[in-house]
Amino acid sequence: MFARGFKSWCETTALLQRKAIALLPTEPLEPHRLAKHLGVDVLGAEQVPGVDGDTLRILLKEDPDSWSAITVSVGQNELIILNSSHSGGRPASDLAHELSHILIGHVPARVDVTEDGLLILNTYDKGQEEEANWLAGCLLLPREALFEVRRRRLDDMAASLEYGVSVAMLRFRFNVSGVDSQLNRSRGR
């Protein structure tokens, strides 16, 4: 699935990005802070100049689950547009996912506009999406943070609220990180 060493690279990159913004590995990451450090502007859909009310109604009220976030590259500048109708831990994951594409250096997908104004995603790379998902999880919940959650005996809801992520993201990271298995092995000794 991933190139050899990619998962380790993600854990290391997450820690380096946290260090760059003076954040400990066990502290919650506010993705907007990382975006600012990376020089990436972030807007909610309603903040994008020139988007009319009908379009916003469709994007945010009539079909809000059809999209989460998009990164727009203009020259060397990146802008991330978030679906501001989402709540809970989803916006943090969405922003971390888009920042991950940038950190990894993915080539942006091509988007075209139809004659009637609909956006069509012309390229989609499943591998890039999976890589961005993996790095986003590491950025939000590095292994050290997961160990801290277990050390403090936080339940899933309390931990997800503290770290600003969904319970699903927290459980995913515990499942794939091997933290629980490692702790169980060390307790068994």
N, C-alpha and C positions, 0 to 999 in steps of 0.2 A: 504494500500500500504506500508507505512513505520510503523515501530514500534512506539508506543506512545512515544513522546518526542524526536524522532530522528531529526526533523527539528530544534528544539530549540538547541539540542546538536550541530548540524552543525553550526548554527550561533555563538554559544559560542566558538566552536573549531576554527572557522575562526578568531575570534577576538583574541583568545589566541595565535594562530600561528603568527598573525600579530604582537602582542605585543612581542613575542619571538624574532622577527627580527627587532624590533624597528620601526615598521611601524604603522602609525595611521590608524584607521578604514576607514577614508575617502581618504586615499592615494591609488594610483594604486599599485597593487601587481605584481611584476615581478616573475613569478613562479620559475625561475631558482634560485633566491635568497632563496626561501623557500626550494627548493631541496637541496641546499648546506647546509642550516641549519639542515635539516633532515639527512644529510650524504648520500644522494642519488645521484649517478652519472647520468648524462644525456648526451647522445650522439645522433647525427644525424645518420641515417642509413649508410651514407658513411664513418662515423668515426669508425664503428665496424671493428675490426681487422679480417681479413680472409674472408670478404665478397667479392666475385668476381664481376667483372664488369657486367657480364650478369645478375646476381641476382639483382644488384643495378638498372640496366636498367629496369628490370621488376617491381621492387618495387617502383621506383621513377618516371618512365616515362610511362611505358606501362599500369600499373594498380595502379596508385597512390591513388585512392579513395577506394581501397580495405582494407586499414588499416590506422590508425592514429598514434598509439603509442602502445608500449608493455612494460611491466615491467618484467624483468628477475630477479629471486631471486636465489642467490647462497649462501647457508648457511644463514648467517645473513645480507648479503650485497644485496642491490637492485640496479639495473641498469635500467634506462628508456631509451628506444630507440624511437626516434621521427621520423616521416615521414617528412624529411626536404624539401619535395616538396610542402608542404602546406604553405600558407601565410595568412596574415591578422591576425584576432584574433583567428584563429583555433589552431595554435601551443600552445598558452597560455592555451586555454581550454583543449587541449589534455594532456598537462603536468599537469595541475591542476587536471584533472580527474585521471590520474595515481597516483599522490601524494595522492589523496583522498582514493584510494584503500589501500594505505600504512597506512595512518592515521587512517582509520576505522579498519584496521587489517584484511582485507579480505584474504581468502586463495586464492593464485594464481590459475588460470586455468591451466590445464595440456595441454601441446602442444607436439605432436608427429611429427616425420619426416617420410614421406613415402620413399620407396626405391628410387624413382626418385628425392628426395630432397625437396618435397613440405611440408610446415608446415600445420598441421591440428590441429585446436583447438578442443580438446576432451571434454572439460567441459566448460560450459557457464552458468552463473548464472544471470538471468535477474534482480533479486532483488539487487544483488551486483552492477550491472551496473547502476541501477537507483539511488542507494545510492551514488555512486561515482559521478554521474552527479549532484546530489543535493548539495553535499559538495563542489564540484568544483565551482559551481555557487556562493555559499556563500564565498568561499575563494577569488574569483575574484571580487565579488560585494556584500559585506555585506550590510545589511540594511542601515547602517550609510552612506555608499558611495552612495546608491541610493537616500537617503534624500538630500545629498550634490549635486547630479546632479540636482535634482528638485529645490533646493534652489538657485543654480547658473543659473537656466533656460537654461541648455545646451540642445541642440537638440540631437537626438539619435546618429547621425554621430559623432558629436564632443565628446560626452561622450564615445562612443565606442572607438574612437581613443585615447582619454586620458587614458582610463583604459585598453587599449590593448586587447579588446574583440570584438567579432562580434556584429553587431547590433541585430542579432537574440538572442544572449546570454543576451544582455542588456534588450531587450523587455521581454524575458522569465523571468528574475529576477524581473522586474517590475510587471509582471502578477502574479507571484506566491508569491511574498513577501507581497503583500497587502499594499505596501507603497503608491501607488496612491490613493487607497481607504481611507487609514488613513488620507492622506492630504486633500482629498475631504471632508471627514466628519468634519475635524477640520476647514476648510474654511466655511462650512455651518453653523457653530455655531455662 
